[in-house]
Amino acid sequence: MKTNQKLIVLKSACPTDECIGTVRLTPTAERVVRRLRAKTSLPIRQIVSEIIIQSEPFIDIDEENDG
């Protein structure tokens, strides 16, 4: 496991009650997920879900609104 623990920063937006069942990845993110699938043989849904769940502690929320 890599030891470089930089936080992921997300800018805060207005909250919604939207529930997302399908997410469209950027081409770069899709290439990463496909490489991980080739290495692990896990379903893409499981890979992406685990990345999201396990990365939450490394996310910092920037609550300053720029707009």
C-alpha positions, -999 to +999 in steps of 0.1 A: +000+000+000+013+035-008+022+056+022+016+091+006-016+101+024-027+133+006-063+142+012-089+143-016-105+177-017-141+181-028-158+215-030-191+217-012-223+222-032-259+227-023-273+194-008-299+174-028-319+143-022-307+128-055-298+091-054-274+080-081-277+045-095-255+051-125-223+072-126-205+081-158-167+080-155-142+102-172-121+084-198-091+085-175-110+071-145-124+044-168-089+033-178-079+031-142-109+010-133-103-013-163-067-018-153-078-027-118-104-051-132-078-068-153-055-072-123-082-084-098-110-100-120-135-082-096-167-067-111-163-030-119-192-021-096-174-037-067-141-020-075-156+015-078-178+009-046-147-002-026-127+028-038-154+052-027-160+036+007-123+032+015-113+067+003-139+086+024-115+091+054-090+108+030-115+134+017-115+170+030-146+192+022-139+228+012-170+246+023-161+279+007-184+287-022-168+304-051-200+314-068 
